[in-house]
Amino acid sequence: MATSLQSLNPTLFKSSPSSNKNSSFLSQSPLLRLKSSSSAFNLKPLISRAAATSSSSELDNSQAKKTFHGLCYVVNDNIDTDQIIPAEYGTLNPAIPEDREKLGSFALIGLPKFYNDRFVESSEMKSKYTVIIGGDNFGCGSSREHAPVCLGAAGAKAVVAESYARIFFRNCVATGEIFPLESEVRICEECKTGDVVTIEPKEDGSSLLINHTTRKEYKLKPLGDAGPVIDAGGIFAYARKAGMIPSA
């Protein structure tokens, strides 16, 4: 899985008279899509620009968001979007607070019965699990943006998987709902649901997953240019922060 946004090829909307009429609608859209472009788009200048206009406290808070601690929920390979959020719940609108809460309560409800522990208990609206640990090809299936949105609405902060379906990874970046981190080894076979874990950033851009229950540590691959975009709250929030489009 490439971790540079250049590989995602998003089309961002520049501030201009012709695009301003669209920015209001796009900024209010609860489900944001990354559009493919035929040419690579370099976000390096935008990252520098956004950093220059942010206060030191904002940058500190952004860095703090990348450190997560709590219980982990472990799944296997090929977890598809129907297992993450069945299509029948696609009518819920995340822009409506009540619908967003309901959407989160149904996160991972489509998993097979052999998963004895539910990600969200039937009597609860939020999950007690902060980190989801998966295997290969996490998020395969349809392109529905509800998949990362429901995980974020349930209270999850990050997914750590061996690899991701490309569209799911892109939707994580577009919505800014959850950090899709890649492991260098098959962590899903060494961790169990309920283990206490911490994900903390390293100076080289990678992250470290610490399993306090088993006392093992695992290096995670860098997110690259995608990290600041997710930190900002998604592609449009980042574009506003960088001055590409007007503030809402």
C-alpha positions in Angstrom: 0.0 0.0 0.0 1.5 3.3 -1.0 1.5 5.9 1.7 2.0 9.0 -0.3 -1.0 11.1 -1.3 0.6 11.4 -4.8 -0.5 7.8 -5.3 -4.1 8.7 -4.2 -4.3 11.4 -6.9 -7.1 13.5 -5.3 -8.6 16.4 -7.1 -8.7 19.3 -4.7 -10.8 22.4 -5.5 -8.9 25.7 -5.7 -10.4 28.9 -4.6 -11.7 30.7 -7.7 -15.0 32.3 -8.9 -15.9 29.2 -10.8 -15.3 26.8 -7.9 -16.6 28.9 -5.0 -20.2 28.1 -6.0 -19.4 24.4 -5.5 -17.4 24.7 -2.3 -20.4 25.3 0.0 -22.1 22.1 -1.2 -18.9 20.0 -1.1 -17.9 21.3 2.4 -21.3 20.2 3.8 -21.2 16.7 2.1 -21.2 14.1 4.9 -19.5 11.6 2.6 -16.5 12.9 0.8 -15.0 11.2 -2.2 -11.4 11.5 -3.6 -11.5 11.8 -7.3 -8.8 10.4 -9.5 -6.6 12.7 -11.6 -4.5 11.7 -14.5 -1.5 13.7 -13.1 0.2 13.3 -9.8 -0.6 16.1 -7.2 2.2 17.2 -5.0 1.1 18.1 -1.5 4.5 19.1 -0.2 4.0 22.8 -0.7 0.6 22.6 0.9 1.9 20.9 4.0 4.6 23.6 4.4 1.9 26.3 3.8 -0.5 24.8 6.4 2.3 24.5 8.9 3.3 28.1 8.4 -0.2 29.3 9.1 -0.8 27.1 12.2 0.1 28.1 15.7 2.6 25.9 17.7 -0.2 24.8 20.0 -2.2 23.5 17.0 0.8 21.6 15.7 1.3 20.1 19.2 -2.3 19.0 19.4 -2.0 17.5 15.9 1.0 15.4 17.0 -0.8 14.3 20.1 -3.7 12.9 18.0 -1.3 10.3 16.7 -0.8 8.7 20.1 -3.6 6.2 21.0 -4.1 4.0 24.0 -6.7 1.5 24.9 -8.1 -2.0 24.1 -7.7 -3.6 20.7 -10.2 -5.5 18.7 -8.7 -8.2 16.5 -10.1 -9.5 13.1 -8.7 -11.7 10.3 -8.1 -11.2 6.6 -10.4 -9.8 3.9 -12.7 -7.8 6.2 -15.0 -6.3 3.7 -17.3 -3.2 3.9 -20.4 -5.3 4.3 -18.9 -6.7 7.5 -17.8 -3.3 8.6 -21.2 -1.7 8.0 -23.9 -3.7 6.1 -25.6 -1.8 3.1 -28.9 -1.6 5.0 -27.4 1.1 7.2 -26.3 3.2 4.3 -29.4 5.4 4.6 -28.1 6.9 7.9 -26.7 10.3 7.3 -23.4 11.0 9.3 -24.1 14.8 9.0 -27.0 14.3 11.4 -25.7 13.7 15.0 -28.4 11.1 15.8 -27.8 9.2 12.6 -24.0 9.3 13.1 -24.4 7.9 16.6 -26.6 5.1 15.3 -24.1 4.4 12.5 -21.3 4.0 15.0 -23.4 1.5 17.1 -23.6 -0.8 14.0 -19.9 -0.8 13.3 -18.6 -4.3 12.4 -22.0 -5.7 13.0 -21.7 -7.8 9.8 -18.8 -9.9 11.1 -19.4 -13.7 11.1 -20.8 -15.4 14.2 -17.4 -16.9 15.2 -16.3 -13.5 16.4 -17.6 -14.0 19.9 -17.0 -10.4 21.1 -19.0 -7.7 19.5 -17.1 -4.5 18.6 -20.0 -2.5 20.0 -22.2 -4.2 22.6 -25.9 -4.4 21.7 -26.8 -2.2 24.6 -24.2 0.5 23.8 -23.7 3.2 21.2 -19.9 3.4 21.4 -17.2 0.7 21.3 -14.8 0.1 24.2 -12.1 -0.7 21.7 -9.7 2.1 20.5 -7.6 0.2 18.0 -8.7 -2.4 15.4 -6.1 -4.9 14.4 -6.6 -6.7 11.1 -4.9 -8.9 8.6 -4.6 -8.7 4.8 -6.9 -6.7 2.5 -8.8 -4.8 5.2 -11.8 -2.8 3.9 -12.2 -4.7 0.6 -15.6 -4.7 -1.1 -17.6 -1.6 -2.0 -16.5 2.0 -2.1 -18.9 3.2 0.6 -17.5 5.9 2.8 -19.7 4.8 5.6 -17.1 2.1 6.4 -14.4 4.4 7.9 -17.1 6.8 9.1 -18.9 4.2 11.2 -15.6 3.1 12.8 -14.8 6.7 13.8 -18.3 7.3 15.0 -18.0 4.2 17.2 -14.9 5.7 18.9 -12.1 3.8 17.1 -9.0 5.9 16.4 -6.9 3.7 14.2 -6.8 0.4 12.3 -3.6 -1.5 12.1 -3.6 -4.0 9.3 -1.2 -6.0 7.1 -2.6 -4.3 4.0 -5.7 -2.4 2.9 -8.1 -2.2 0.0 -7.1 0.9 -1.9 -10.6 2.5 -1.8 -10.9 2.0 1.9 -7.5 3.6 2.5 -8.5 6.5 0.3 -11.8 7.0 2.1 -10.0 7.1 5.5 -7.9 9.9 4.1 -10.8 11.7 2.5 -13.0 11.6 5.6 -10.3 12.0 8.2 -12.2 9.5 10.4 -9.6 7.0 11.3 -5.8 6.3 10.8 -5.1 3.3 8.5 -1.7 2.1 9.7 0.2 -0.8 8.1 2.1 -3.3 10.1 5.4 -4.8 9.0 4.5 -8.3 10.4 1.3 -10.2 10.9 0.2 -8.7 14.2 -3.3 -10.1 14.0 -1.9 -13.5 14.8 0.0 -12.3 17.9 -2.6 -10.0 19.5 -6.0 -10.9 21.0 -9.2 -8.9 21.4 -9.0 -7.1 24.7 -5.2 -6.7 24.8 -4.1 -3.2 26.0 -2.2 -1.4 23.4 -0.6 2.0 22.7 0.3 3.4 19.3 2.9 6.2 19.5 4.7 8.2 16.8 8.4 7.9 16.1 10.7 10.6 14.9 11.3 8.9 11.5 7.6 9.2 10.7 6.7 5.6 11.5 4.8 4.5 14.6 5.2 1.9 17.3 2.5 -0.4 18.5 3.1 -1.6 22.0 1.1 -4.5 23.3 1.2 -4.1 27.1 -0.6 -7.4 27.6 2.0 -9.5 25.8 4.9 -7.1 26.3 5.7 -7.1 22.6 6.4 -4.1 20.3 5.7 -3.8 16.6 6.9 -1.1 14.1 4.3 0.4 11.8 4.9 1.9 8.4 4.8 5.7 7.9 1.6 7.3 6.6 3.6 9.8 4.6 1.6 12.8 3.2 -1.7 11.2 4.2 -1.0 11.7 7.9 -1.4 15.5 8.1 -4.6 15.2 6.0 -6.2 12.7 8.4 -5.0 14.8 11.3 -6.7 17.9 9.9 -10.0 16.0 9.7 -10.1 15.0 6.0 -9.2 16.3 2.6 -11.5 19.4 2.6 -10.5 20.4 6.2 -6.9 20.1 5.1 -7.5 22.1 2.0 -9.1 24.9 4.0 -6.2 24.9 6.4 -3.7 25.1 3.6 -5.7 28.0 2.0 -6.7 26.1 -1.1 -10.4 26.7 -0.6 -12.3 29.3 1.5 -13.2 28.5 5.1 -16.7 27.3 5.6 
